[in-house]
Amino acid sequence: MDGVDCSLSIKSECDAIQRMAAKLSRVRPFQEITFNGAGPAILQAAAQHCRHAACPVAVGIIKAVEVEAGLALPADVTIKLSKSGS
């Protein structure tokens, strides 16, 4: 955190995430946690550069920003899926 901005350092082997990261050097945490106004810059960059809608990277970045800004506790986030039998 640097005042009201959060500096980001994103490393990935994925070309799409690398392009997204290039657009996200600094974000404002209060903008990232709401859909009010322009909405999260992280999700805007993900929509522009990451073609896979289910990619969890953008949400992971938002959670990291929340923790760094003191807006959330550092806790693991898990998505569990199972296929129910017919």
Rosetta silent file (secondary structure, phi, psi, omega in degrees, C-alpha in Angstrom):
SEQUENCE: MDGVDCSLSIKSECDAIQRMAAKLSRVRPFQEITFNGAGPAILQAAAQHCRHAACPVAVGIIKAVEVEAGLALPADVTIKLSKSGS
SCORE:     score description
SCORE:     0.000 S_00000001
   1 L     0.000  140.014  176.167    0.000    0.000    0.000 S_00000001
   2 E  -135.445   88.965 -175.018    1.107    3.491   -0.831 S_00000001
   3 L    70.432 -118.295 -179.181   -1.462    5.887    0.583 S_00000001
   4 L   -96.035   -5.656 -179.743   -4.757    5.062   -1.117 S_00000001
   5 E  -101.904  153.173  175.323   -3.177    2.979   -3.904 S_00000001
   6 E  -117.189  124.039  176.701   -2.011   -0.616   -3.856 S_00000001
   7 E   -82.500  138.504 -178.327    1.003   -1.545   -5.988 S_00000001
   8 L  -116.091  141.948  171.726    0.756   -4.897   -7.738 S_00000001
   9 L  -130.458  107.095 -174.157    3.434   -7.354   -8.800 S_00000001
  10 L  -115.802  125.109  178.361    1.869  -10.226  -10.748 S_00000001
  11 L  -120.258  132.775 -179.939    3.937  -13.114  -12.114 S_00000001
  12 L  -157.757  150.242  173.793    2.485  -15.810  -14.343 S_00000001
  13 L   -84.446  -10.609 -178.832    3.547  -18.088  -17.159 S_00000001
  14 L   -78.576  126.223  179.785    0.175  -17.435  -18.861 S_00000001
  15 H   -59.046  -40.971 -179.384    0.418  -14.935  -21.726 S_00000001
  16 H   -62.950  -42.971  179.496   -3.086  -13.587  -21.026 S_00000001
  17 H   -68.490  -36.510  176.338   -2.298  -12.974  -17.353 S_00000001
  18 H   -62.034  -42.003  177.659    1.010  -11.317  -18.306 S_00000001
  19 H   -65.418  -40.574  178.500   -0.882   -8.914  -20.600 S_00000001
  20 H   -63.305  -45.042 -178.492   -3.428   -8.267  -17.845 S_00000001
  21 H   -61.430  -33.426 -179.972   -0.659   -7.653  -15.289 S_00000001
  22 H   -62.749  -24.767  179.381    0.960   -5.086  -17.588 S_00000001
  23 L   -90.254   -5.852 -170.323   -2.211   -2.962  -17.209 S_00000001
  24 L  -123.933   62.474  178.005   -2.332   -3.337  -13.406 S_00000001
  25 L   -81.082  -30.533 -179.689    0.673   -1.748  -11.737 S_00000001
  26 E  -144.858  139.640  175.427   -1.458    0.199   -9.217 S_00000001
  27 E  -136.591  163.069  175.247   -5.100   -0.038   -8.147 S_00000001
  28 L  -102.278  112.671 -174.065   -7.362    1.651   -5.612 S_00000001
  29 H   -52.436  -40.630 -178.207   -8.632   -0.985   -3.164 S_00000001
  30 H   -67.622  -25.848  174.048  -12.002    0.668   -2.543 S_00000001
  31 H   -74.373  -33.559 -175.050  -12.670    0.642   -6.310 S_00000001
  32 H   -74.755  -19.816 -175.556  -11.683   -3.034   -6.525 S_00000001
  33 L   -98.583   10.678 -178.442  -14.168   -4.271   -3.902 S_00000001
  34 L  -143.865  154.873  173.232  -17.326   -2.871   -5.494 S_00000001
  35 L   -93.084    1.483  177.282  -19.203   -2.822   -8.777 S_00000001
  36 L   -64.991  151.905  178.752  -20.245    0.813   -8.122 S_00000001
  37 L    65.110 -134.690 -178.755  -18.992    3.383  -10.599 S_00000001
  38 L   -74.097  -14.750 -177.835  -16.576    1.978  -13.163 S_00000001
  39 L    81.612  179.644 -176.244  -16.215   -1.244  -11.194 S_00000001
  40 L   -65.685  127.386  176.353  -13.008   -3.128  -10.457 S_00000001
  41 H   -63.367  -31.762  179.362  -10.087   -2.275  -12.759 S_00000001
  42 H   -63.871  -44.480  178.983   -8.824   -5.816  -12.179 S_00000001
  43 H   -69.856  -33.466  176.111  -11.996   -7.341  -13.625 S_00000001
  44 H   -63.411  -44.616  178.633  -11.937   -4.864  -16.518 S_00000001
  45 H   -65.633  -38.282  178.001   -8.366   -5.903  -17.369 S_00000001
  46 H   -63.568  -43.270  179.455   -9.308   -9.580  -17.026 S_00000001
  47 H   -63.538  -31.937 -178.497  -12.242   -9.133  -19.403 S_00000001
  48 H   -79.022  -35.046 -170.286   -9.940   -7.438  -21.908 S_00000001
  49 H  -114.510  -25.157 -176.653   -7.023   -9.880  -21.781 S_00000001
  50 L  -105.315  115.536 -174.588   -8.162  -13.208  -20.319 S_00000001
  51 L   -81.804  -11.569 -176.855  -10.546  -15.091  -22.594 S_00000001
  52 L   -95.974  106.137 -174.488  -11.482  -17.770  -20.039 S_00000001
  53 L   -61.201  -26.504 -178.152  -14.411  -16.468  -17.971 S_00000001
  54 L   -89.758    3.414  179.635  -13.895  -19.059  -15.224 S_00000001
  55 L   -61.806  124.852 -177.373  -10.240  -18.137  -14.643 S_00000001
  56 L   -85.383    1.290 -174.718   -9.901  -17.468  -10.879 S_00000001
  57 H   -61.101  -46.017 -177.837   -6.791  -15.287  -11.178 S_00000001
  58 H   -60.306  -42.501  178.600   -8.616  -11.935  -11.186 S_00000001
  59 H   -65.527  -37.523  176.496  -10.574  -12.813   -8.060 S_00000001
  60 H   -62.049  -39.588  178.016   -7.346  -13.963   -6.394 S_00000001
  61 H   -65.746  -43.277  178.276   -5.752  -10.597   -7.167 S_00000001
  62 H   -60.725  -43.325  178.770   -8.770   -8.763   -5.736 S_00000001
  63 H   -61.953  -40.168  178.768   -8.577  -10.860   -2.541 S_00000001
  64 H   -64.288  -39.694  177.215   -4.855  -10.060   -2.212 S_00000001
  65 H   -63.392  -44.027  178.140   -5.597   -6.330   -2.624 S_00000001
  66 H   -56.777  -45.749 -178.835   -8.309   -6.564    0.057 S_00000001
  67 H   -65.388  -47.415 -178.949   -5.871   -8.163    2.500 S_00000001
  68 H   -60.303  -34.825 -179.115   -3.062   -5.707    1.739 S_00000001
  69 L   -83.898   -2.482 -179.088   -5.450   -2.768    2.249 S_00000001
  70 L    76.899   21.074 -178.890   -6.705   -4.188    5.554 S_00000001
  71 L   -96.935   -5.868  178.265  -10.201   -4.734    4.134 S_00000001
  72 L  -154.882  154.434  175.895  -10.192   -8.513    4.654 S_00000001
  73 L   -79.407  148.682  177.632   -8.385  -11.058    6.779 S_00000001
  74 L   -73.847  101.934  179.932   -5.764  -13.231    5.092 S_00000001
  75 L  -138.711  145.494  178.301   -7.651  -16.485    4.637 S_00000001
  76 L   -64.187  145.244  175.158   -7.572  -19.129    1.927 S_00000001
  77 L  -117.228  131.111 -176.410  -10.340  -19.068   -0.645 S_00000001
  78 L  -128.796  138.589  170.600  -11.349  -22.378   -2.172 S_00000001
  79 L  -113.517  118.655  179.063  -13.606  -23.349   -5.036 S_00000001
  80 L  -114.908  132.729  178.804  -14.654  -26.979   -4.834 S_00000001
  81 L  -123.673  146.678  172.294  -16.577  -28.662   -7.588 S_00000001
  82 L  -145.453  151.383  179.629  -18.103  -32.078   -7.804 S_00000001
  83 L  -103.037  118.108 -178.854  -20.193  -33.769  -10.388 S_00000001
  84 L   -77.284  146.057  178.927  -23.313  -35.318   -8.937 S_00000001
  85 L   -75.310  157.514 -178.890  -24.337  -38.732  -10.197 S_00000001
  86 L   -91.852    0.000    0.000  -27.550  -39.184  -12.130 S_00000001
